[in-house]
């Protein structure tokens, strides 16, 4: 996971993508807004530590107890589910 928060990554993606659009912001239409939304959604594909921690249902099974994002399937489950959901969202409307 990156050192920036999910919100910081989303904001950076929004700014970077907005600079690529060759239309004044005041004239953004549906296509430009969808382009910006896709950039933000792609930027939040990697969950934060807190997001993964919140994904654990069993309070005793926390990242602190297993180490940060172990490679066992159970420890990766919240992260994998989140990423699969983001991937499916990015595929919508293609």
C-alpha positions in Angstrom: 0.0 0.0 0.0 1.2 3.5 -0.8 2.2 6.1 1.8 -0.6 8.4 0.8 -4.1 8.2 2.1 -6.9 7.0 -0.1 -8.4 10.5 -0.2 -5.0 12.0 -1.1 -4.6 9.4 -4.0 -8.1 10.2 -5.2 -7.5 13.9 -5.1 -4.2 13.6 -7.0 -5.8 11.3 -9.7 -8.6 13.9 -10.1 -6.2 16.7 -10.6 -4.0 14.7 -12.9 -6.9 13.5 -15.1 -8.5 17.0 -15.2 -5.2 18.4 -16.6 -5.5 15.8 -19.5 -9.0 16.9 -20.5 -8.8 19.4 -23.3 -12.0 21.2 -22.3 -12.5 24.1 -19.8 -13.8 22.7 -16.5 -16.8 24.9 -16.8 -17.8 23.0 -20.0 -17.3 19.5 -18.6 -20.1 17.2 -19.8 -21.1 13.7 -19.0 -18.1 12.1 -20.8 -15.5 14.3 -19.0 -17.1 13.7 -15.6 -17.1 10.0 -16.3 -13.4 10.2 -17.2 -12.7 11.9 -14.0 -14.7 9.5 -11.9 -12.9 6.5 -13.5 -9.5 8.1 -12.6 -10.6 8.5 -9.0 -12.1 5.0 -8.7 -8.9 3.5 -10.2 -6.8 5.5 -7.7 -8.7 4.0 -4.7 -8.3 0.4 -5.9 -5.6 -0.2 -3.3 -7.3 -0.1 0.1 -5.7 1.7 3.0 -4.5 -0.1 6.2 -7.7 1.1 8.0 -9.9 -0.1 5.2 -8.4 -3.6 5.3 -8.6 -3.6 9.1 -12.3 -2.6 8.9 -12.8 -5.6 6.6 -12.1 -8.1 9.2 -15.2 -9.3 11.0 -13.5 -11.0 13.9 -12.0 -8.3 16.2 -9.4 -10.8 17.4 -8.2 -11.3 13.8 -6.6 -8.0 13.2 -3.6 -6.9 11.1 -1.7 -6.4 14.4 -2.2 -10.0 15.2 -1.2 -11.4 11.9 1.3 -8.8 10.6 0.6 -6.2 7.9 -1.2 -7.9 5.0 0.2 -11.4 5.3 0.1 -13.6 2.2 -2.3 -16.2 3.5 -5.7 -16.2 1.7 -7.7 -15.3 4.8 -5.5 -12.3 5.5 -5.9 -11.1 1.9 -9.7 -11.6 1.8 -10.9 -8.0 2.6 -8.3 -6.5 0.2 -9.1 -9.0 -2.6 -12.9 -8.4 -2.2 -12.4 -4.6 -2.4 -10.2 -4.8 -5.5 -12.6 -7.2 -7.2 -15.5 -4.8 -6.5 -13.4 -1.8 -7.9 -12.5 -3.8 -11.0 -16.1 -4.7 -11.6 -17.1 -1.0 -11.2 -14.4 0.1 -13.7 -15.7 -2.4 -16.2 -19.3 -1.0 -16.0 -20.2 1.1 -19.0 -17.1 0.3 -21.1 
